[in-house]
């Protein structure tokens, strides 16, 4: 038996679920998990199904046979191999907590991805990455060389066939052209103090103001800096008795967990773009068999 995911996005109308489920039943497929959402404001319908083909039907055959239904309902859809690991390139600067966390989750199988390379504008984590048998690419970035550096980065992405770029605290702003070319395929992580505490040492600024909640946000990257569609967020409570250093440590923990959960949702095709926001379906049965994320 083969397992796959079916994702559907289309204008909302009557009969979508019936058409999809009838097709799957007629082609010898068993639905293991099904989630759907009808957005009354945008008029969009979203659905994700985990399916097992009892007759061993291939994805190419299912795509071909499903085409009339997709055309009738004007669907954006995909049949996706549940066992396939998404190809990922990670980019990092000098804060290594998210990179270390992702490498650990990847190594123990909690994050089923293929890390095809790590790109950095510093050499701090070269040894760490190479010791994991992952190619490390040092690309220095200055104001004058930024276009050339970005061209090198995109060349690595294209040569490796990477399907997703993860900015694991990569501290350079990407160009509008790169954001548009990789739309919906770049995930970023940052603290949730924006826009109140910008610039250097946001945790120190938060400490000085007596902040009671520290948070992190993971989102898709767009040309609007730090304003892309949000995938995952979380917070941790702090008190007056804790130091600025405690704020930083707790912030690193929540950033790492939030980024990992956002990537986990994306690689399992649980995230749908819905204008300036997202629809994120919760993980289905067995999604965290290796380790409970975060």
C-alpha positions in Angstrom: 0.0 0.0 0.0 1.1 3.6 -0.7 0.4 6.6 1.4 0.1 10.2 0.3 -1.4 13.5 1.1 -4.0 15.3 -1.0 -4.1 19.1 -0.5 -6.9 21.2 -2.0 -7.6 25.0 -2.2 -10.5 26.3 -4.3 -13.4 28.7 -4.2 -16.0 27.5 -1.7 -19.1 25.8 -3.1 -21.3 22.8 -2.4 -20.2 19.3 -3.3 -16.4 19.6 -3.0 -16.0 17.1 -0.1 -18.5 14.6 -1.8 -16.6 14.8 -5.1 -13.2 14.2 -3.5 -14.2 11.4 -1.2 -16.2 9.6 -3.9 -13.2 9.8 -6.3 -10.9 8.4 -3.6 -13.3 5.5 -2.8 -13.8 4.7 -6.5 -10.0 4.5 -7.0 -9.5 2.1 -4.1 -8.2 4.7 -1.6 -8.9 4.8 2.1 -9.0 8.2 3.9 -6.9 8.0 7.1 -7.3 11.6 8.2 -9.3 14.6 6.8 -9.3 18.2 7.7 -11.1 21.1 6.0 -11.8 24.8 6.5 -14.3 27.1 4.7 -13.2 30.7 5.1 -16.4 32.7 4.9 -14.6 36.0 4.6 -12.4 35.2 1.6 -14.7 32.6 0.0 -11.8 30.1 -0.1 -12.1 26.4 0.8 -9.1 24.4 2.1 -8.7 20.7 2.7 -6.0 18.2 3.5 -6.4 14.4 3.5 -4.0 11.6 4.5 -4.8 8.7 2.1 -3.8 5.1 1.7 -4.1 3.5 -1.7 -5.2 -0.1 -1.1 -4.7 -0.9 -4.8 -1.3 0.7 -4.9 -2.3 3.4 -7.3 0.5 5.7 -8.3 0.4 9.5 -7.8 0.7 10.1 -11.6 -2.4 8.0 -12.2 -4.3 9.8 -9.5 -3.3 13.2 -10.8 -4.5 12.3 -14.3 -7.8 10.8 -13.1 -8.5 13.6 -10.7 -8.1 16.3 -13.3 -11.8 16.6 -14.3 -12.8 17.2 -10.7 -10.0 19.7 -10.2 -11.1 21.6 -13.3 -14.8 21.6 -12.3 -14.1 23.1 -8.9 -11.1 25.3 -10.0 -8.8 23.7 -7.5 -5.2 24.3 -6.7 -4.3 20.8 -5.6 -1.5 18.3 -5.2 -1.0 14.6 -4.5 2.1 14.3 -2.4 4.2 11.2 -1.4 3.9 10.9 2.4 7.3 9.3 2.6 9.2 11.8 0.5 11.5 14.1 2.5 11.5 17.8 1.5 14.9 19.2 0.3 16.0 22.1 2.5 18.7 24.7 2.6 19.4 26.5 5.9 20.8 30.0 6.2 22.3 31.3 9.4 24.4 34.2 10.7 25.9 34.3 14.2 23.1 33.1 16.5 23.3 29.4 16.4 20.5 28.2 18.7 18.0 27.5 15.9 20.6 25.8 13.7 21.7 23.5 16.5 18.1 22.6 17.4 17.2 21.8 13.8 20.3 19.7 13.3 19.4 17.7 16.5 15.8 17.2 15.4 17.0 16.2 11.9 19.6 13.8 13.3 17.1 11.9 15.5 14.4 11.8 12.8 12.0 14.2 14.5 12.2 16.5 11.5 12.1 14.4 8.4 13.9 16.6 5.9 17.0 16.4 3.6 19.3 19.2 4.6 21.3 19.8 1.4 23.5 22.6 2.7 23.9 25.4 5.2 24.7 28.9 3.9 26.2 31.5 6.2 27.8 35.0 6.0 30.1 34.0 8.8 32.4 31.0 9.5 31.2 30.4 13.1 29.3 27.2 12.4 31.4 25.7 9.6 32.9 22.9 11.8 29.5 22.1 13.3 27.9 21.7 9.9 30.7 19.8 8.3 30.8 17.4 11.3 27.2 16.5 10.4 28.3 15.7 6.9 26.4 18.6 5.4 28.0 21.0 2.9 28.8 24.4 4.3 28.8 27.5 2.1 30.5 30.6 3.3 29.2 33.6 1.3 30.3 37.0 2.7 27.7 39.7 2.3 28.4 43.4 2.2 26.3 46.3 0.9 28.4 46.4 -2.2 28.4 42.6 -2.9 24.9 41.8 -1.8 23.5 41.2 -5.4 26.4 38.9 -6.2 26.1 37.1 -2.9 22.4 36.5 -3.4 23.0 35.2 -6.8 25.5 32.6 -5.3 22.9 31.7 -2.7 20.2 31.1 -5.3 22.6 29.1 -7.4 23.1 26.7 -4.5 19.3 26.5 -4.0 18.8 25.7 -7.7 21.7 23.3 -8.0 20.6 21.3 -5.0 16.9 21.3 -6.0 16.0 22.7 -2.6 12.3 23.2 -2.1 12.5 25.2 1.1 14.9 27.9 2.5 15.0 28.2 6.3 16.3 31.4 7.8 17.6 30.1 11.1 18.4 33.6 12.5 20.0 34.7 9.2 20.5 38.4 9.8 20.6 39.8 6.3 17.5 41.2 4.5 16.7 39.3 1.3 15.9 41.2 -1.9 12.4 41.6 -3.3 13.5 39.5 -6.3 14.5 36.6 -4.1 11.4 36.8 -2.0 9.2 36.8 -5.0 11.1 33.9 -6.7 10.8 31.8 -3.6 7.4 32.9 -2.5 5.9 30.6 0.0 9.2 28.7 0.2 11.2 30.8 2.7 10.5 30.5 6.4 11.9 33.0 8.9 12.0 33.1 12.7 12.3 36.2 15.0 11.3 37.4 18.4 7.8 38.8 18.7 8.8 42.2 20.1 8.3 43.9 16.8 7.4 46.7 16.3 7.9 47.9 19.8 11.5 46.9 20.3 13.5 47.2 17.1 17.2 47.0 16.4 19.9 45.6 18.6 19.3 43.9 21.9 15.5 43.6 21.8 15.5 41.4 24.9 17.5 44.0 26.9 14.9 46.6 25.8 12.1 44.3 26.8 13.7 43.7 30.2 14.1 47.5 30.8 10.4 47.9 30.1 9.3 45.1 32.4 7.8 42.8 29.7 5.9 39.9 31.1 5.7 37.7 28.0 8.5 36.7 25.6 7.4 35.3 22.3 8.6 34.2 18.8 7.0 34.3 15.4 7.7 32.1 12.4 6.4 33.3 9.0 6.9 33.1 5.3 9.2 35.7 4.0 7.9 38.5 1.7 9.2 41.8 0.4 7.6 43.4 3.4 10.2 42.9 6.1 9.0 40.6 8.9 5.4 41.0 7.8 4.8 37.8 5.8 2.0 35.3 6.5 2.4 33.9 10.0 2.8 30.1 10.4 3.5 29.6 14.1 3.8 31.6 17.3 4.3 30.9 21.0 5.1 32.7 24.2 6.7 32.1 27.6 6.0 34.1 30.8 8.7 36.0 32.6 8.8 37.8 35.9 10.4 40.8 37.6 12.8 38.4 39.3 14.5 37.3 36.1 17.4 39.0 34.5 18.0 40.3 31.0 20.1 37.2 30.4 17.2 35.0 31.4 15.1 36.8 28.9 17.6 35.9 26.2 17.9 32.3 27.2 14.1 31.8 27.3 13.8 33.7 24.0 16.2 31.3 22.3 14.2 28.3 23.5 10.9 29.6 22.3 12.4 30.7 18.9 13.9 27.2 18.3 10.6 25.4 19.2 8.5 27.8 17.1 10.7 27.5 14.0 10.8 23.7 14.3 7.0 23.5 14.5 6.6 25.9 11.5 8.9 23.7 9.4 7.2 20.5 10.5 3.8 22.0 9.4 5.2 23.1 6.1 7.0 19.9 5.1 3.8 17.9 5.9 1.8 20.3 3.6 -0.4 21.5 6.5 0.0 25.2 5.7 -2.1 27.0 3.1 -1.6 30.6 2.0 -4.8 32.6 2.4 -4.1 36.1 1.3 -1.9 37.8 3.9 -2.5 35.0 6.4 -2.4 31.2 6.6 -4.6 28.2 7.3 -2.6 25.7 9.3 -4.2 22.3 10.0 -3.1 20.5 13.2 -0.8 17.5 12.9 -2.7 14.2 12.3 -2.2 10.8 13.9 1.4 9.7 14.2 2.9 13.0 13.1 5.1 13.2 16.2 6.1 9.5 16.6 9.8 10.3 16.8 9.6 13.1 19.3 7.0 15.5 20.4 8.0 18.8 18.8 8.7 21.8 21.0 
